[in-house]
Amino acid sequence: MTRPVPIYSLYGEKPTEHAEFWAHAETIFSRSSQHSWEIRPHRHERLFQILHIRAGQGEALIDGRWQAFGPLTVIVMPERHDHGFRFSRDVDGAVITLVSRRFPADLPGHAGLAEWLARPSLTRLPADHPDTPYLGETLDRAEREIVEGAARPAILVETMLTTALLLTMRMSGAERQRREADRDRERFARLKDMIDESFRIRLPVDHYAAQLGISATHLNRITRAIAGKPVSRMIAERIVLEAKRDLVFSALSIQQIASRLGFEDQAYFSRFFTHNAGMPPKVYREREQARLEG
């Protein structure tokens, strides 16, 4: 049997029912040096942590996998996630620990932030990024305020940590990915509208991609991610849906239905319908009309 992962309030301490603090900060060196530079796997039930690695290196156990990190790294660890750390002896950094129900639970709404904070993350800050020095200084200042300023307004620390987390999310690429996902959903909605408007003339995938300003490969990637199918399948399903409606609710002949849907050859339409609907159009019509009459 595997041993259960222990639940700690702060590294080795046992959990308490009522936290006597909402924010705590200490150096990574001061804690890890007491444990041979390794914090064994554990989790926090009601605590949220931010690790700011200024120098040195190590590994973080996140989602069951050890991930290497170096200097200029920010690790975000929400409550109830197993994690552990191994640090080099020259590590320089800080751990900021916060009561989850106080922070980040009370953060103001920001698109994508709550989802990002709900999962552990390890963000390497590019040394040449203009926000990297500011982010480091903001976390350093928040650390000092927590250590030295117990009587100072909490809103100051909260504001600095909110700023630091928003910058970290942006630099992790999560915000860019969210914006791209939003754009893809908009493209998918536009594609569905365009197919509804033009499925009778059976335009190629390249036409829709050009209208959306992307390649056919990119468009197929979007539809596979959102709908689980390529664009050609979406077009075929829309044609078959209309054909089914005409077969059941109109007196049009199969030849007339084929012509209305852009097929010059009735035989080709029948093969197309059979391939996508699982039966010939005549059989489908007879079956569905019998069901309606029954």
C-alpha positions as CSV (number, residue, x, y, z in Angstrom):
1,M,0.0,0.0,0.0
2,T,1.2,3.5,-0.7
3,R,1.5,5.8,2.3
4,P,-1.0,8.7,2.4
5,V,0.3,12.1,1.6
6,P,0.5,14.1,4.9
7,I,-1.5,17.3,5.3
8,Y,0.4,20.2,6.8
9,S,-0.4,23.7,7.8
10,L,3.0,25.0,6.9
11,Y,5.6,22.4,5.8
12,G,6.0,20.1,8.9
13,E,3.4,21.6,11.2
14,K,0.1,19.7,11.7
15,P,-3.1,21.4,10.5
16,T,-5.0,23.6,13.0
17,E,-8.7,24.3,12.9
18,H,-8.3,28.1,13.1
19,A,-5.3,29.8,11.5
20,E,-3.9,32.6,13.6
21,F,-2.5,34.5,10.6
22,W,-3.7,35.2,7.1
23,A,-0.2,35.8,5.6
24,H,3.2,34.4,6.4
25,A,6.6,34.8,4.7
26,E,9.9,33.2,5.2
27,T,13.0,32.4,3.2
28,I,13.3,29.1,1.4
29,F,16.8,28.7,2.9
30,S,15.6,29.0,6.5
31,R,13.1,26.2,6.2
32,S,14.7,23.8,3.6
33,S,18.1,23.9,5.4
34,Q,16.4,22.2,8.4
35,H,15.2,19.4,6.2
36,S,18.3,18.6,4.2
37,W,17.1,20.9,1.4
38,E,14.2,18.6,0.6
39,I,10.5,19.2,1.5
40,R,8.8,15.8,1.2
41,P,5.5,15.4,-0.6
42,H,2.6,16.9,1.3
43,R,-0.4,19.1,0.8
44,H,-2.1,22.1,2.6
45,E,-5.8,21.9,3.4
46,R,-6.5,25.6,3.7
47,L,-3.4,27.4,2.6
48,F,-2.3,28.9,-0.7
49,Q,1.4,29.4,-1.4
50,I,3.6,31.5,-3.7
51,L,7.3,30.5,-4.0
52,H,9.6,33.1,-5.5
53,I,13.0,31.6,-6.6
54,R,15.5,34.4,-7.0
55,A,18.7,32.3,-7.3
56,G,19.7,28.6,-7.2
57,Q,17.8,25.7,-8.6
58,G,15.8,22.7,-7.7
59,E,12.9,20.5,-8.6
60,A,9.2,20.8,-7.7
61,L,6.8,17.9,-7.5
62,I,3.6,19.1,-9.3
63,D,0.8,16.9,-10.5
64,G,2.9,13.8,-9.7
65,R,5.9,14.9,-11.8
66,W,9.2,16.4,-10.8
67,Q,9.8,19.6,-12.7
68,A,13.2,21.3,-12.7
69,F,13.5,25.0,-12.1
70,G,16.2,27.6,-11.9
71,P,16.5,31.3,-10.8
72,L,13.7,33.7,-11.8
73,T,10.9,31.2,-11.2
74,V,7.5,31.7,-9.5
75,I,5.6,28.6,-8.3
76,V,1.9,28.9,-7.4
77,M,0.5,26.1,-5.2
78,P,-3.2,26.2,-4.3
79,E,-4.7,24.2,-1.4
80,R,-5.3,20.4,-1.6
81,H,-2.6,19.7,-4.2
82,D,0.2,17.2,-3.4
83,H,3.6,18.8,-3.8
84,G,7.2,18.6,-2.7
85,F,10.5,20.4,-3.3
86,R,14.2,19.7,-3.7
87,F,16.5,22.8,-3.4
88,S,20.1,23.4,-4.2
89,R,22.2,24.7,-1.2
90,D,22.6,28.1,-2.8
91,V,18.9,28.7,-3.2
92,D,17.7,32.2,-2.6
93,G,14.0,32.9,-2.5
94,A,10.9,33.2,-0.4
95,V,7.7,31.3,0.4
96,I,4.6,33.4,0.9
97,T,1.8,31.4,2.6
98,L,-1.8,32.7,2.7
99,V,-5.1,31.5,4.1
100,S,-7.1,30.4,1.1
101,R,-10.4,31.7,2.2
102,R,-8.9,35.2,2.7
103,F,-6.6,35.2,-0.4
104,P,-6.9,34.4,-3.2
105,A,-10.7,33.7,-2.6
106,D,-11.4,37.4,-2.3
107,L,-9.5,38.5,-5.4
108,P,-11.5,40.7,-7.8
109,G,-12.8,39.0,-10.9
110,H,-10.4,38.8,-13.8
111,A,-10.9,36.7,-16.9
112,G,-9.2,33.4,-16.5
113,L,-7.5,34.2,-13.2
114,A,-9.7,31.9,-11.0
115,E,-9.1,29.0,-13.3
116,W,-5.4,29.6,-13.4
117,L,-5.1,29.9,-9.6
118,A,-7.0,26.6,-9.1
119,R,-4.1,24.6,-10.5
120,P,-0.5,24.4,-9.5
121,S,1.9,26.2,-11.9
122,L,5.6,26.7,-12.4
123,T,6.4,29.9,-14.4
124,R,10.0,30.6,-15.5
125,L,10.4,34.3,-15.9
126,P,12.5,35.4,-19.0
127,A,15.5,37.5,-17.9
128,D,14.9,39.8,-20.8
129,H,11.2,40.4,-20.3
130,P,10.4,44.0,-19.2
131,D,8.0,42.8,-16.5
132,T,10.5,40.3,-14.8
133,P,12.3,42.9,-12.7
134,Y,9.0,44.6,-11.6
135,L,7.4,41.2,-10.7
136,G,10.4,40.3,-8.6
137,E,10.5,43.6,-6.8
138,T,6.7,43.4,-6.2
139,L,7.1,39.9,-4.6
140,D,10.1,41.1,-2.6
141,R,8.2,44.1,-1.3
142,A,5.2,41.9,-0.4
143,E,7.5,39.6,1.5
144,R,9.0,42.5,3.5
145,E,5.6,43.9,4.3
146,I,4.4,40.5,5.7
147,V,7.6,40.0,7.7
148,E,8.0,43.5,9.1
149,G,4.5,45.1,8.8
150,A,2.0,43.1,10.9
151,A,0.3,46.2,11.9
152,R,0.2,47.8,8.5
153,P,-2.9,47.8,6.2
154,A,-3.5,44.3,4.7
155,I,-4.8,45.9,1.6
156,L,-1.3,46.9,0.6
157,V,0.0,43.3,0.7
158,E,-3.2,42.1,-1.1
159,T,-2.7,44.6,-3.9
160,M,0.9,43.7,-4.4
161,L,0.2,40.0,-4.5
162,T,-2.7,40.5,-6.9
163,T,-0.5,42.4,-9.2
164,A,2.2,39.8,-8.9
165,L,-0.2,36.9,-9.7
166,L,-1.7,38.7,-12.7
167,L,1.8,39.4,-14.1
168,T,2.8,35.7,-13.5
169,M,-0.3,34.5,-15.2
170,R,0.4,36.7,-18.2
171,M,4.0,35.6,-18.4
172,S,3.1,32.0,-18.1
173,G,1.2,32.3,-21.4
174,A,-2.1,31.4,-19.8
175,E,-3.7,34.7,-20.6
176,R,-2.5,34.5,-24.2
177,Q,-3.8,31.0,-24.5
178,R,-7.2,32.1,-23.1
179,R,-7.4,35.0,-25.6
180,E,-6.5,32.6,-28.4
181,A,-9.2,30.1,-27.1
182,D,-11.7,32.9,-27.1
183,R,-10.8,33.8,-30.7
184,D,-11.1,30.2,-31.7
185,R,-14.6,30.0,-30.2
186,E,-15.6,33.1,-32.1
187,R,-14.2,31.7,-35.3
188,F,-16.1,28.4,-34.7
189,A,-19.3,30.3,-34.2
190,R,-18.8,32.3,-37.4
191,L,-17.9,29.1,-39.3
192,K,-21.3,27.5,-38.2
193,D,-23.1,30.6,-39.4
194,M,-21.3,30.6,-42.8
195,I,-22.0,26.9,-43.3
196,D,-25.7,27.5,-42.5
197,E,-25.8,30.2,-45.1
198,S,-23.9,28.4,-47.9
199,F,-24.1,24.6,-47.4
200,R,-26.3,24.3,-50.5
201,I,-23.5,25.4,-52.8
202,R,-21.0,23.1,-51.1
203,L,-18.0,25.4,-50.8
204,P,-14.6,24.0,-50.1
205,V,-12.9,24.2,-46.6
206,D,-10.3,26.6,-48.1
207,H,-13.1,29.1,-48.8
208,Y,-14.2,29.2,-45.1
209,A,-10.7,29.4,-43.9
210,A,-9.9,32.3,-46.2
211,Q,-13.0,34.1,-44.9
212,L,-11.8,33.7,-41.4
213,G,-8.2,34.8,-42.2
214,I,-6.6,31.5,-41.2
215,S,-5.3,28.4,-43.0
216,A,-7.5,25.3,-43.6
217,T,-5.2,23.3,-41.3
218,H,-5.7,25.8,-38.5
219,L,-9.5,25.8,-39.1
220,N,-9.6,22.0,-38.9
221,R,-7.6,22.1,-35.7
222,I,-10.1,24.5,-34.2
223,T,-13.1,22.4,-35.2
224,R,-11.5,19.2,-34.0
225,A,-10.7,20.8,-30.6
226,I,-14.2,22.2,-30.1
227,A,-16.5,19.8,-32.0
228,G,-14.3,16.7,-32.4
229,K,-14.6,16.7,-36.2
230,P,-13.1,18.4,-39.2
231,V,-14.8,21.1,-41.2
232,S,-15.7,18.7,-44.0
233,R,-17.7,16.6,-41.5
234,M,-19.5,19.7,-40.2
235,I,-20.5,20.6,-43.8
236,A,-21.6,17.1,-44.6
237,E,-23.7,16.9,-41.4
238,R,-25.4,20.2,-42.2
239,I,-26.3,18.9,-45.8
240,V,-27.6,15.6,-44.4
241,L,-29.7,17.4,-41.8
242,E,-31.4,19.5,-44.5
243,A,-31.9,16.4,-46.7
244,K,-33.5,14.6,-43.8
245,R,-35.9,17.5,-43.2
246,D,-36.9,17.6,-46.9
247,L,-37.3,13.8,-47.0
248,V,-39.6,13.7,-44.1
249,F,-41.5,17.0,-44.2
250,S,-41.8,17.7,-48.0
251,A,-43.2,16.0,-51.0
252,L,-40.1,16.7,-53.1
253,S,-38.6,13.9,-55.1
254,I,-35.2,12.7,-54.2
255,Q,-34.0,14.2,-57.5
256,Q,-35.4,17.6,-56.5
257,I,-33.9,17.4,-53.0
258,A,-30.5,16.5,-54.5
259,S,-30.7,19.6,-56.8
260,R,-31.7,21.9,-54.0
261,L,-28.6,20.7,-52.1
262,G,-26.3,21.3,-55.0
263,F,-26.0,17.8,-56.4
264,E,-26.3,17.5,-60.1
265,D,-26.3,13.7,-60.0
266,Q,-29.0,11.9,-57.9
267,A,-26.9,8.8,-57.7
268,Y,-24.0,10.7,-56.2
269,F,-26.4,12.3,-53.7
270,S,-27.8,8.9,-52.7
271,R,-24.3,7.6,-52.2
272,F,-23.4,10.7,-50.1
273,F,-26.5,10.4,-48.0
274,T,-26.1,6.7,-47.5
275,H,-22.5,7.2,-46.4
276,N,-23.4,9.9,-43.8
277,A,-26.8,8.7,-42.7
278,G,-26.3,4.9,-42.7
279,M,-29.1,4.2,-45.2
280,P,-30.3,5.3,-48.6
281,P,-32.6,8.4,-48.8
282,K,-35.6,6.4,-49.9
283,V,-35.3,4.0,-47.0
284,Y,-34.8,6.8,-44.6
285,R,-37.9,8.6,-45.9
286,E,-40.1,5.5,-45.7
287,R,-38.9,4.7,-42.2
288,E,-39.4,8.2,-40.8
289,Q,-42.8,8.7,-42.4
290,A,-44.0,5.4,-41.1
291,R,-42.9,6.5,-37.6
292,L,-44.9,9.7,-38.0
293,E,-48.0,7.9,-39.2
294,G,-47.8,5.4,-36.4
